[in-house]
Amino acid sequence: MLEKPDEPKETAPNAGRRTSTQVTNHLANERTFLAWIRTGLATITIGFVVARFGLFLRELGFKSQPVPLFSLHYSMLIGVALTMLGIITIIAALRNFLRVRRDIDRNEFHPMAGSAITLTVVASIIGLLLAIYLFLTS
């Protein structure tokens, strides 16, 4: 059968190509990784604020007395714990990102909940300790 000269042909460079589901999955994996990074950075920031705000409140309480340089207080412990949790979150995010990336390439993805459960339990414990500290010092 002869082609009619008036009918347009597909000449676009991507004509007939479909978006790969692998590309979509990799992009979703990267977005998830970046969300975990933001969460880790926010946790580090909150830990820093808790530690420094506790120091600020202690300095207000010791107006005429010198503040010991290496005194250990609960706000400092909670702030350091939150900072460490943020660092652990970022490391776990990288580990999970690389594992999911490898699994997507192999077409054998199996979701794991271990990291998320562990981080949730640790964050909840630190949050509970912070709430108790705030209640006892108010």
C-alpha positions in Angstrom: 0.0 0.0 0.0 1.3 3.4 -0.9 1.7 6.2 1.7 -0.2 9.4 1.1 2.1 12.4 1.0 -0.2 14.5 3.2 0.0 12.3 6.3 2.6 13.5 8.8 5.3 11.0 9.9 6.6 10.8 13.5 9.9 12.6 13.3 10.4 13.6 16.9 13.6 12.1 18.4 11.7 10.4 21.3 8.8 9.2 19.1 7.8 5.7 20.1 10.0 5.6 23.3 8.4 5.1 26.6 9.7 6.2 30.0 11.6 3.4 31.7 10.1 2.2 35.0 13.7 1.8 36.1 14.4 5.5 35.6 11.2 6.4 37.5 12.2 4.1 40.3 15.7 5.5 40.5 14.4 9.0 40.7 11.9 8.0 43.4 14.8 6.4 45.3 16.8 9.6 45.0 13.9 11.8 46.3 13.5 9.4 49.3 17.2 9.7 50.0 17.1 13.5 49.9 14.1 13.5 52.3 16.1 11.3 54.7 19.1 13.7 54.4 16.8 16.7 55.2 15.4 14.8 58.2 19.0 14.0 59.5 20.1 17.6 59.1 17.0 18.8 60.9 17.6 16.4 63.7 21.3 17.6 64.0 20.0 21.2 64.1 17.5 20.5 66.8 20.2 18.7 68.8 22.5 21.7 68.5 19.6 24.1 69.6 18.7 22.0 72.6 22.3 21.8 73.8 23.0 25.5 73.3 19.7 26.6 74.7 20.4 24.6 77.8 23.8 26.3 78.1 22.1 29.7 77.6 19.6 29.0 80.4 22.3 27.9 82.7 24.3 31.1 82.1 21.2 33.1 82.9 20.9 31.2 86.2 24.5 31.8 87.3 24.6 35.6 86.9 27.3 36.2 89.5 28.9 32.7 89.6 31.4 31.4 87.0 30.0 28.6 84.8 32.1 25.5 84.9 33.6 24.8 81.5 33.0 21.1 81.4 29.8 20.6 83.4 27.5 17.8 82.2 23.8 18.6 82.0 20.8 16.8 80.7 20.1 19.3 77.9 23.7 18.7 76.7 23.2 14.9 76.8 19.9 15.2 74.9 21.4 17.6 72.4 24.3 15.3 71.7 22.0 12.3 71.4 19.8 14.2 68.9 22.9 15.2 66.9 24.2 11.6 66.9 20.7 10.4 65.8 20.9 12.8 62.9 24.3 11.5 61.9 23.0 7.9 62.1 20.0 8.9 60.0 22.2 10.2 57.3 24.4 7.1 57.3 21.3 4.8 57.2 19.9 6.9 54.4 23.0 6.4 52.3 23.1 2.7 53.0 19.4 2.3 52.1 19.8 4.4 49.0 22.7 2.2 47.7 20.9 -1.0 48.5 17.7 0.1 46.8 19.7 1.3 43.8 21.4 -2.1 43.5 18.0 -3.9 43.9 16.3 -1.7 41.2 19.1 -2.5 38.7 18.8 -6.2 39.5 14.9 -6.1 39.3 14.7 -7.7 42.7 13.6 -5.0 45.1 12.4 -6.1 48.6 11.5 -3.3 51.0 13.2 -3.4 54.4 11.8 -1.8 57.4 14.6 -2.4 59.9 16.3 1.0 59.6 13.1 2.9 59.7 11.9 1.0 62.8 15.2 1.4 64.6 15.4 5.2 63.9 11.7 5.6 65.0 12.3 3.8 68.3 15.5 5.8 69.0 13.9 9.1 68.1 10.9 8.3 70.2 13.1 7.5 73.2 15.1 10.7 72.8 11.9 12.7 72.4 10.4 11.1 75.6 13.6 11.9 77.5 13.4 15.5 76.2 9.8 15.8 77.3 10.6 14.5 80.8 13.5 16.9 81.1 11.3 19.8 80.0 8.6 18.8 82.5 11.1 18.4 85.4 12.9 21.7 84.7 9.8 23.9 84.2 
